Amino acid sequence: MRRGDVTGESSPPSLLLQALRSPGPTVTVELRLPPTGVGTEESLSQWVDLNRTLRRLSRDELFVFLTDNAVGSAEEESLAHVGSNVGEEADLRRIVPILTAKHTLDYCLMFASRAVSDGFDSLTVLGGDRSVGPPRCVPHANQLRKLIGQRLPALTLGGWFNPLKDASTQVGFLSDPEVCVDFALGQIVSHHSLDQVEVFLRTFRDSGLDIPLVFGVFYYRSANPRTLEILGDFFPVPAAEVTREFESGASPEEVCARTIRELRRMGVENVYVSNLGNQGTSRRLRSILELV
């Protein structure tokens, strides 16, 4: 349920929320931050690539979701670096950090406060994978969103849904008065899982909810069996189908574009594209969208 439905206030008019609620398709990008523990030279190179990409995407008026260590892989802290190195050259309202509950509560609350102070106006708050990495500071992400929302009511807050799981359960989560979301990111889907997506969409539309949803689309670079196996630990991967597409001569861009085309055909207007990398991101995205 929208935060405004609970508090009696309208949803914060963030730039992201305006875009997601506007007619027409919105394509956003998910980027990963450089991991901790790499050499200084390599880390610097990765950050330079990321900074250039964030500036370029901002100039192109695109939105970027920046990951957190949701799957147990420690990543550099986004606010400290982006705010100090990119802030003056990019519209931070177009950069949406992802915060998981896999930190201390004090850290999470301070992170949100710093985000607002730095000029970010949207934040995605997720629980994070329970099976790896540090424990969550709260059992469920909605508890953390509620605490952040009470302290920072002007901050647009995003949640999570999985269209590949039981539709009634997932829509029930989104309609819960305690969910505290203004928008929600979805699990990665494929044009090979459209039956499940269709059931979810029908259930969501029948519920009458008007929370903007952003479906995830993955950019498969190849059909390397080992890579697909590893990816399968994080989201459902149609490995056999993707392999057949590459074997038939389809390019990575075409495979990705097929998913976006099919989602649009089903009425899905908002998507985020994952795994484009921190170098050549705009070029890859442009090539994909030319095929949609």
Residue pairs with C-beta under 8 A, 6 or more apart in sequence:
1 174
1 175
1 176
1 177
1 179
1 181
1 209
1 211
2 11
2 181
2 182
2 210
2 211
3 9
3 11
3 149
3 157
3 180
3 181
3 182
4 10
4 11
4 182
5 177
6 177
6 178
6 180
7 149
7 153
9 153
11 17
11 156
11 182
12 121
12 153
12 154
12 155
12 156
12 182
14 93
14 121
14 122
14 155
14 156
14 182
15 63
15 91
15 93
15 94
15 121
15 122
16 63
16 93
16 94
16 96
16 121
16 122
16 156
16 183
17 122
17 156
17 182
17 183
17 212
19 26
19 63
20 26
20 183
20 212
20 214
20 270
21 212
24 269
25 264
25 269
25 270
25 271
26 63
26 214
26 269
26 270
26 271
27 62
27 260
27 271
27 272
27 273
27 285
27 289
28 62
28 63
28 64
28 65
28 214
28 270
28 271
28 272
28 273
29 57
29 62
29 63
29 64
29 65
29 272
29 273
29 276
29 281
29 285
30 64
30 65
30 66
30 67
30 216
30 272
30 273
30 274
30 275
31 50
31 53
31 54
31 64
31 65
31 66
31 67
31 276
31 278
31 281
32 66
32 67
32 75
32 278
33 50
33 66
33 67
33 75
33 76
33 77
33 78
33 81
34 43
34 46
34 47
34 50
34 75
34 76
34 278
35 73
35 74
35 75
35 76
36 74
36 75
36 76
37 74
38 46
43 76
46 278
47 76
47 81
47 85
49 278
49 279
50 278
51 82
51 85
51 86
53 278
53 279
53 281
53 282
54 64
54 82
54 86
54 90
54 95
55 86
55 89
55 90
56 281
56 282
57 63
57 64
57 90
57 94
57 281
57 282
58 64
58 89
58 90
58 91
58 94
58 95
59 90
60 282
61 94
62 94
62 285
63 94
63 95
63 96
64 94
64 95
64 96
65 96
65 97
65 98
65 124
65 185
65 272
66 78
66 82
66 95
66 96
66 97
66 98
67 75
67 98
68 75
68 78
68 97
68 98
68 99
68 100
68 102
68 126
68 128
69 75
69 100
69 102
69 128
69 133
70 98
70 100
70 102
70 126
70 128
70 129
71 128
71 129
71 132
71 133
71 234
72 102
72 129
72 131
72 132
72 133
73 133
74 133
78 97
79 97
79 111
79 114
79 115
79 118
79 120
82 92
82 95
82 97
83 92
83 114
83 118
83 119
86 92
86 95
87 118
87 119
92 118
92 119
92 120
92 121
93 119
93 120
93 121
93 122
95 120
96 120
96 122
96 123
96 124
96 158
97 111
97 115
97 120
97 123
97 124
98 123
98 124
98 125
98 126
99 108
99 111
99 112
99 123
99 124
99 125
99 126
99 144
100 125
100 126
100 127
100 128
100 136
100 141
101 108
101 125
101 126
101 127
101 128
101 136
101 137
101 138
101 141
101 144
102 128
102 129
102 133
102 134
102 135
102 136
102 137
103 111
103 134
103 137
104 137
105 137
105 138
105 144
105 147
107 137
108 137
108 144
108 148
109 147
109 148
109 151
112 123
112 148
112 151
112 152
112 155
113 151
113 152
115 123
115 155
116 152
116 154
116 155
121 154
121 155
121 156
122 155
122 156
122 157
122 158
123 148
123 155
123 156
123 157
123 158
124 157
124 158
124 159
124 160
124 185
125 141
125 144
125 145
125 148
125 157
125 158
125 159
126 141
126 159
126 160
126 185
127 136
127 140
127 141
127 160
128 136
130 136
137 144
138 144
138 147
141 159
141 160
142 159
142 176
142 178
142 179
142 180
142 181
145 157
145 159
145 179
145 180
145 181
146 178
146 180
148 155
148 157
149 155
149 157
149 180
156 182
156 183
157 180
157 181
157 182
158 181
158 182
158 183
158 184
158 185
159 174
159 179
159 180
159 181
159 183
159 184
159 185
160 184
160 185
160 186
160 187
161 170
161 173
161 174
161 184
161 185
161 186
161 187
161 213
162 170
162 186
162 187
163 170
163 186
163 187
163 189
163 196
163 197
163 200
163 201
163 215
164 187
164 189
164 193
164 196
164 197
164 200
164 236
167 196
167 199
167 200
167 202
167 203
167 204
168 203
170 200
170 203
171 200
171 203
171 204
171 207
171 209
173 179
174 181
174 184
174 204
174 207
174 209
174 211
175 207
175 209
181 211
182 211
182 212
183 211
183 212
183 213
183 214
184 211
184 212
184 213
184 214
185 214
185 216
185 272
186 213
186 214
186 215
186 216
187 216
187 235
187 236
188 216
188 217
188 218
188 235
188 236
188 274
189 196
189 197
189 215
189 216
189 217
189 259
189 263
190 217
190 218
190 236
190 238
190 241
190 242
190 259
191 258
191 259
191 261
191 262
191 263
192 238
192 241
192 242
193 236
193 238
194 262
194 266
197 215
197 263
197 266
197 268
198 266
201 266
201 267
201 268
204 213
212 270
213 268
213 270
214 270
214 271
214 272
215 263
215 268
215 270
215 271
215 272
216 235
216 271
216 272
216 274
217 256
217 259
217 260
217 263
217 271
217 272
217 273
217 274
218 231
218 235
218 256
218 259
218 273
218 274
218 275
219 252
219 253
219 256
219 273
219 274
219 275
219 276
219 284
219 288
220 228
220 242
220 246
220 252
220 255
220 256
220 275
221 227
221 252
221 275
222 246
222 252
223 239
223 242
223 243
223 245
223 246
223 247
225 239
225 243
228 237
228 239
228 242
228 243
229 239
231 237
232 239
242 255
245 254
245 255
245 258
246 255
250 258
253 284
253 287
253 288
253 291
254 291
256 273
256 288
257 288
257 289
257 291
257 292
260 271
260 273
260 288
260 289
260 292
261 291
261 292
263 271
264 292
273 285
273 288
276 284
276 285
277 284
